[in-house]
Amino acid sequence: MSVSQNPSSGFEVIFSTLQNAEDAESTLNVLNILDELLSAGTDHRIHYMISKGGSEALLSALMKNGSRSSPDYTILLPILYLVAKVGQKDCHIGKKAEEAGAVLLTLNLLKNNIQHAGRAEAYLNVIQVFAGSVSTSKHIGSNQGLDVVYNLIPRYTIKNRQTIKASIIAFAALLSSNESNGDDDDDDDDKVEDDYQEAQSKDYDNDLETDLNTLCLRPATDRPKELLLQYSRLCPELSHDFLEDLDLNSQESSSSSSSDDETGPEKKTPEFLSQTEKGTSDQTKSAPCPLKVKDFYSHTGINTRSGGTKTGETREEANSSLTDDEQKNKNEGNGKCYNSPMTDLIDIHNHDIPYHEPSMYRAAAMKTKSVPGFSTLAFPDFWGQVPPPGNEPMAPRKPNIQRQKVLEDIQRFLNTDIINQVVFDLEDECLQFPPAEPDSLRFFSSFECGNLRKAIRVRRYEYDLILNADANCSQHTQWFYFEVSNMVPDVPYRFNIINCEKSNSQFNYGMQPVLYSVRDALNGKPQWCRSGTEICYFRNHFCPVRGRLRTTFYTLTFTITFKYSEDVCYLAYHYPYTYSALRAHLRLLNRSVDPSKVFFREQVLCPTLAGNACPFVTITACPPSKSYTDIHQLRNRPCIVLSSRVHPGESNASWVMKGTLEFLCSHDPIAQALRETFVFKIIPMLNPDGVINGMNRCDLNRDDLNRQWCKPDPVLCPTIYHTKGFLSYLSSIRRTPLVFCDYHGHSRKKNVFLYGCSVKETLWQSGSTFDTAALKENPGYRTIAKALDRIAPAFSFNSCNYLVEKSRSATARIVVWKELGVLRSYTMESTFNGFDQGIYKGLQTRTRELEEMGMKFCHSLLSLTVDTRALYGRSLINHMNPGHNVLDHKSHNCFEDDEPPCVEEIEYSMFPGLKGKDLNWT
């Protein structure tokens, strides 16, 4: 591929045009182009624009248009908007504005437009950006800027909230810069600030890959081709005898129908782990009666041990003597069943949750292998859940709530009402089931996906909680999932998770934890609901005992008011989705499809380190006839490869995958069209061990599996090794996937978006001197994002990017694109919080929206079909529009950066007497 150096970049041409434009139409056209370029890109693009003189060009345009006796505000307002947007990323914007004369011009224009709230807001935003420089802020203050901005605050009415807010923020910025620095230190402070921002910008830009050979050349495969032949078993559609199936189809259908009539669906559940439940089965069987929460729930009974042997080990020994067929029947609930309180609950309460059967879930859980040997089922996972019927808006944030909570924490060192009693400790069996105290909560987390290490009662209704780090390391604390009981109703309980690691969180921007009430579930509302008030996330004074990579931890604090006294509730970071739920779900999907129309095969990709099976699913359409044409068409369908849950704490990815699987197995005409066009290869859970053991980021070997794709170890990273091997096998038989997409969750952004790979965009935004216009690149990598922007209300086109970063060179997205040549290789990120655009704007995501996103991703694949016109016929389009005009959805005009730092950030160095306290939780 030949390239040439480019003497003038596209941005430089645009800036020159902006500065030389004489008429309003030309100026507006250039401003619209700049707005589109910056809105569709990322911070990389803004930094690149700054490096090419973007700030100077905008300030020059501001001076040119603002100095006129009667400024044209159709031009001036867009200029002010772009100056404020670019200025946030330019650490020298204040000095540049002073040199151009734009500081005093902006201040004078503000004075002359006080009566116009909209114009005043635009000027205030620019002044706030200028005030980031200490010397510029002082210059504004010496020209009565503080007085002007301060007098604006009480001037406007409640109708002009945005202008009032802009006045307060601009005044705070000016006041902070003038008060926090001495008169003689302005230049030094500016230099420190500029150096820091420049270092950040440099690191940010340097992460982009700029070597054209590295971007374009495909490296050699990491294993010989002989080893790839083992993956032929994962393509059963190529070897399956469809002719025989078609001959026996009618006979098998009649046989299976008669068999179903004789046996019928089983609703009873098999024996599970509890000798105490077996002892009471005769009584419950003879006289079932309405049960309360306290009747079925007993840790003592569920965790009974016999002779010092774990119940899990006893179960395996008991089952080892069964034949394979007997074992399968027993696990599916078709063998001998024992009554228990759980069985009676299912019989008494009408239990009808789509694609969920408690007996099936219990059977799957019995085969799940965990490090601690879990012997308890969490009720929400066993019973199932449905999304709440109503929308769940983002939680409002009280003014100064964070400062209030921090002050309460500091008062612990002064007050005498501190209890400091450990009420739960995962490593102390005596504290896992302590005697119930009248006014103390009880905690529990020894179940699949559970994560809570220790609970400390600080005050009567306040508890500090410590999470488990990922296995074999002392990092990655974010995911939590635990049970709480023995509560007092209508009393606010404060929970503080005190060993969080990330510097910011969506909990500061409207996100709430999720809560599941067992009593509500038994009353017909088995729902995970967003819950919690007074939520904030801030840096605390605790620090790790081992290692000093982080100076302190962060606290997530929230308040829960429980509705019932005799209840058992579960709290989680996000909607849990367990490995056992996946195994049960796949079995139910297999049962639901018509085998004469849908080819559904569940296989095992490989065993994990803990010995759990990593599921591998193939879905496509069976051939309609025996003809050579139909069989040939099936075996030449392009492959779509989807994966999920490589990071165990990203449970939202599993809900998106659930929506994808259910849609592909449905009777929907679009699903049928996709099955007839593609072969879907799906690995729905790449890190089963991490999910089972309640981890957040890594596997049992403390590796981030999404950083192991370059040279995965076959022993330590088996799921990644064999997934890459399967993809290499497809490439070797000339069936390179048309699309690869890895589903993820994003903890710091809203909406759903894609990350892809592009040589041209990476070189362009990195500031490379190569002439990207001379590079030829297939633009098809944007096709799916454009389709999703049309049809998926949760999707944000403006949050997508296609940059190849050095720090992510070993991720699935980049390795599959670079080594295997998959043009459409993506990471799809789903928010934990909610949405700031479209019909879902201001709402938190529920499982319904996540599953819908999985379905919409499948819809977007229609854009890749050869006969697109036929598949996009009106009849199919109608099926894609469930009651709202999603086809008109676009996100181009709602650009949002990552969330800004919390305005109430607490700097503990301001309190000399308060030193960091070691948190011994490892």
Secondary structure by P-SEA (a helix, b strand, c coil): cbbbbbcccaaaaaaaaaaacccaaaaaaaaaaaaaaaaaccaaaaaaaaaaaaaaaaaaaaaaaaaccccccccaaaaaaaaaaaaaaccaaaaaaaaaaaaaaaaaaaaaccccaaaaaaaaaaaaaaaccaaaaaaaaaaaaaaaaaaacccccccaaaaaaaaaaaaaaaaaaacccccccaaaaaaaaaaaaaaaaaaaaaccccccccccccccccccccccccccccccccccaaaaaaaaaaaaaaaaaaaaaaccccccccccccaaaaaaaaaaaaccccccccccccccccccccccccaaaaaaaaaccccaaaaaaaaacccbbbbcaaaaaaaacccccccccaaaaaaaaaaccccccccccccccccccccccccccccccccaaaaaaaaaaaaccccccccccccccccccccccccccccbbbbbcccccbbbcccccccccbbbbbbbccccccccccccccccccccccbbbbbbbccccccccccccbbbbbbbbaaaaaaccccccccccccccccccccccccccccbbbbbbbbbbbccccbbbbbcccccccaaaaaaaaaaaaaaccccccbbbbbbcccccccccbbbbbbbbccccccaaaaaaaaacbbbbbbcccccccaaaaaaaaaaaaaaacccaaaaaaaacbbbbbcccccaaaaaaccccccccccccccccccccccccaaaaaaaaaaaaaaaacccccbbbbbbccccccccbbbbbbaaaaaaaacccccccccccccccaaaaaaaaacccccccccccccccccccccaaaaaaccccccbbbbbbbbcccccccccccccccaaaaaaaaaaaaaacccccccccccccaaaaaaacccccccccccccccccccccccccccccccccccccccccc
